[in-house]
Amino acid sequence: MSSAVLSKRGLERFKTRHPWVYRSDTLSLPREVGIHPVEDDRGRVLGYALVNAQSEISVRVLTYWKEASVDTLIERVHAALDYRESLQPDADSYRLIHAEADELPALVVDKYQDYLVVQNGSAALEIYLDDLLQVLIDRVQPRGILGRFENKNRELEGLSTENVVLYGEVPETIECREADVRYLVNPYTGQKTGAFLDQRENRTLLGQHARGNGLDVFSYHGSFALHLAGKCDALECIDVSEEALKRAEENMQLNGFHHVTFTVANAFDRLRELERSGIRFDTISLDPPAFAKRRKDLEAAYGAYKELNLRCMKLLNPGGVLASSSCSFHVSDSDFYEMLGDAARDAGRRFRILDRRTQAPDHPEMLGVPETRYLKFALLQAMD
């Protein structure tokens, strides 16, 4: 069996136990895509990996100092499902497999009620995908499985990029439950695999603090707003997408909430308008998109996050709460809280940190793999 042979730099990266080795850090790679041994330049076998010579991330490490096969992948699917069962989430929709954090590189599986949505960005893993899906079918017994394969990473791996039903039937709309609220998901077109499941527990937490006049900025389908609506006397949802707010309105009606207004607007502009109007809020959710998708975007992203948080901080009544998030991996925890501090100083306000969190535990973080920790969430209370 041919092997992936690492260069000195690749070997150094391998020793850190980070599961990715780039093509530029290898000396030679097998032509055949799949599971192969990983060796140093002396021919010593270091472990096994998913290998694709055409990919920038050519080596996705599976094991250290021992063999790996499709049976290894199958065992890890079982382990991932066992872990999710132990969490007992107060929801019928959550993540079952979180790629590298479950030692299943590039594979994501989300559960929406009785349906599964799969994303895979590795040609080497694609070979074994049917075996892994069979484990999911046997253990989870879904009514259908959808492959969300339109991701650009699949194109770079030489894989097909169309969405395809892999098992059973999958409807265009699925009704899901999260704590005390229900919401609708389109698994074919919704963001990520249909919804932002990583904020699930943070939304529930904010709902426990919500009261009075509420504001949801970057509302999308109203995931945070649904948890505010049951506690707030009035609630405004802001998003630049009219289509997204239509789904948010559907979700509100599904839960019997009729005291919510929907504003199609640029969030930066609308926040300035609200500040000039003199309207103030008791509860604000701020969940913007990833402004720093690349490291070189960090400076501009810092300014955008600060501007949004500054405006929201000025809009809060004394004692009001602000839930602020960033899903930009390149914005570190220290960057995020430094930004919040800068925004508070410029707003002339003092804030207490009620809680600081990351993504829900069904999206676990792997120690030593910083890419698995990306979400920052702070719950702040205005002191004056």
N, C-alpha and C positions, 0 to 999 in steps of 0.2 A: 504494500500500500504506500503510495507517495505521501510525502509529508509537507507541512508548512515549516520552512526553515527561517528562523528569526535572525535579524541583524543584532548587533550589540545594543542599539537603542531599543529595538523591539523586545529584546530579552529584559532590559531594564524595566520597560513598561509591563511586561508579563509578570515580573517579580513583585510589582505593586499590587497584584491581584485585580487590576482593572481588566474587565473582560474584553476590551477592544484593543486590537493591534492593527495599525494602518498598513496599507500596501507598501508605503514607502519605508516601513520598518521591517520588511522581510527581505530575505536573500533569494528565496525561491518559493513557488506555490504550485500545488497540484492543479492540473487542468480541469479535473473533474470536480464539480461542485458537490459538497456534502460534508460528512464528518470525517476528519483526518487527524493523524497525530501532529503534534507541534514539537519541533526539535530545535536545539541550538546548532551552531555551526560545526560541532564535533559529533553530531548524530545522536546526541542523548535525547530521549523522548521526555518531554516536560509535562505533557498532558494531551488533551484532545479538544478539538474545536470545530465549530461550523466554519467552513472555508469556502470563499468565493473569490477567485483571483481577479474578477472583473469589478469588484466592489472596492470603494475607498477603504471601508472597514473590512479588510479581507479576512481577518481572523477574529471570530467571536468565541471566546474561550468557554468551554463547558466544564472541563475537569482539570485538576492539577495532580500530576504524578499517578494518574490511573486512567484506565480506558473509558471510553464512552461510546454509546450506540443509540439507536432509536429507543431501546429499552430505558436508557437514562432519561430521555426526554419524556417518555410515558410516565416514569416514576415521578418526575417533577410536576407534571400536570396533576397527578393525584395529590402531591404534597401541597400544591397551590390551592386546590379545592378543599383539602382538609383545613388549611389555614383560614379560608373564607368562612367555612362552616363554624369555626371557633369564634369568629367575630360576632356573629348573630346581629347583623345590622338591622336597624329599625327601618327597613326599606326592602322593596322587592327588586331593586335595580342597583347594581354595584359592580365593581371590577373583580373578575375571577382570576385573570392572569396579567401581571404587570411586567412583562418583558424581562430585562436583566435582573430586576429585583426578585423575580421568581426563578432565576437561573434558566430562563427560556428566552434567549436573546431575540429581540425584534418582534416578539409575539405579544399581542394585546387581545384579551377577550373580555368583553363587557356583557353583563346580563341585564336585559330589560324585561321585567316580568317573566314570561315564559319563553323568551327569545334570546339568542346570543348574537353578538356582532363581533366579528374577528378582523383584526388587522395584522398583517405580517409583512415586514420589510426586509426579509432575508431569503435570498434564493436558495441558500444551503438548507434552511429550515423547511422551505416549501416542499421539498422532496418527501418529508415525513409528515406533512400536515394532515393527510387523511388518517394516519394512525392516531394523531393527537385529537382530531375531531371525534374519533370513535370513543375515546375516553370521555370526552365531554358529553356525547350523546348518552352513553351508558350511565354516567354519574348524575348529570343534571337533568336529563330527559327533557330537552327543550322541544318546543313545537316547531322551531325552525332556526337555522343559522345563516346569517348573512355575512359574506366577505366584503368588507369595505376596502376595496383594493385600488382606489383612485389616487392613493398617496404617491407623491413624486419619488419617494425613496424606492418604490418598487420599479419604477422606470429605470432608475440608476442601477438597479440590480438585474435588469433584463427580464423583469416579470410583467405579466399582464396588469393592466391598470383599470379594468372595468369592475364595477360592483357585480357580485354574482351570489345567488342563493345557493348555499353549499349543502343544505339539508332541509327537508320539509318545506314549509311555506312561511314567509315573513311579510306581514302587512306593512303598509306605508305609514300607519299610525298605531302606536302602542300606548295604552294608558298605564302609567306607572304610579307607585306610591312611595312617598318619602315622609316618614314620621306621620304627621296629621294631614298632609296635603297630597293632592294628586296632580299629575301633570301629563301632557301628551308629548310623545317623542316620534320624530320621523327618522328611523334608523338609516334610511338611504341618503338623506340630505342634511341632517342635523350636524352641528359642529362636533368635531372629534368622531365618536361613534354614534352620535345622536344627541347627547347631552353632556354637561360638565359634571360628571359624577364625583370628581375629586374634591369638590367643595361641599359635599353632602352634610357632613357633621358641622361645618362652619355655618352653614345656613340655619341649621337647627339651633345652634348656639345663639346666633343673632336674633332669631325669633323669640328666644327666652327673654331678651332685653328690650324688645321693640315696644314702642308706645307712641302715643300722640300723633304728630304730623310726620309722615314718613316720605323718604325719597330714595329711589333705586336708580343708580346711574350705571349706564351700560347694561340695561335690563335684560337684553336678548329675549328669551322666552319666559322671563319672569321667575327664574329659579329662586333667587333671593327674595323677590317681591312677594311670592306666595307665602313665605314664612313671616313677612312683615304685615301682610294684609289682615291676618287674623287678630293682630294686636293693635294696629294703628287705626286712628279715627279717620284719617285720610292718607292717601298714598299716591305719589306721582312716579311713573316709570318713564325713563328717558332712554331712547336708543336711536341711532341714525337710520336703522332699518325699519321701514314701515311693515314689511313682511314679518320680521321678528316680533314686533309689537302686536301684530294680529294674533300670532300664536300665544303671546303672553295674555292677551285679552281672553282667548279661548280658555286658557288655563285658569284664569280668574273666575270665569263663568262656571267652569267645571266644579270649582270649590264653593260657589255661591257668594263670591265677593263682588260687590257692585259699587264700592266707594273708591274705585281706583281710576285715575286718569292716565292717559298714555300720550306722551309728547315725542313726536318724531323730530329730532334735532341733533345737531352736533353737541356733544356733552360739554365741551369747553365753552361754547357760546351760551348754552342754556344755563350753565352754572353762573356765568356773569350776569345774565338777565335776572336770575332769581336773587342774586346779591343786590342788584340795583333796586329790585322791587320791594325789598325789605321783608320778604317772606322768610321765616326761619323754621327749622325742623328739629324734631326730637330724636329721630332715628334716620341714619343715612347708610346705605350700602354702596360701596364704590368698588366695582370689579372690572377694571379695564382690560383690554386685550394685551397681548405680549408686545410691548413697545420695543424691547431689545431682543430681536430674534438672532442677531449676530453681536459679537463682542464690540465691534466698531460702532454699534448703535447705542452703546451704554450711556454716553454723555447726553445725547438727545433724549433718550428714554428717561433718564433721571430728571431732566427738566420738565418733561410731560407729566410724570407721576407727581412731582412736587406741585406743579400748577393745579392739577386736579384735587389733590389733597388739601392744598391751601384754600381753594374755593369752598370745598365741603366743610372744612373746619370753621370758616367764617359764617357758614349758614347754620351751624348748630346752636341751639339754645343751651344755656348753662345746664349741666347735668345730662345733656344729650349724648348719644353714642354714635360713633362712626366705625363701621366695619370696612377696613381698607385691605385690598389684596393686590398682589402682583404674581403673575404666572410666568414671568420672564426668568429663565434659568440663569442668564448672565447678570441679573440683579441679585447680588448675594443678600443674605440676611442682614449683614452689617450695612450694606448700601441702603437697603429698604428702611431700616430703622433710623439711619442717619437722615434719609430723605424726609421721613415723618417728623423728625426733630426740627429740621430746617423749615418745613412747612408750618409747623406750630409756632416757631419763633416769628416767622414773617406774618403769620396771622395774628400775632399778639395774644395767643391763647395758651393755657396750660392744660395738659391732658394726662389722665391716668391710664395706664395700660391694664385693661381688665383681663385680657388673655392674648397670647400669641401662639399661633398654630401653623401647621403646614397641611399637606393633603391628608385625606382620610386614610385610615390604616389599611384599607383594601388596595391602596396605591402605595405600598411600602417603600421605604428608602433603604438602599443597600450601603452599608458602611464602606467608605473608600471609593464609591461610585457617585460622585456629586451630581451627575446627570439625572439620578433618580430622585433628587430633592430639588424641586423647582418652585413650589407654591409657597408664598408668604401670606399670612393672614394675621392682621392685628385688630383687636377690638379695643377701641379707645373711648374714654369718657371725658367730656369737657368739664374742667374744674371751675371755670368762670365764664 
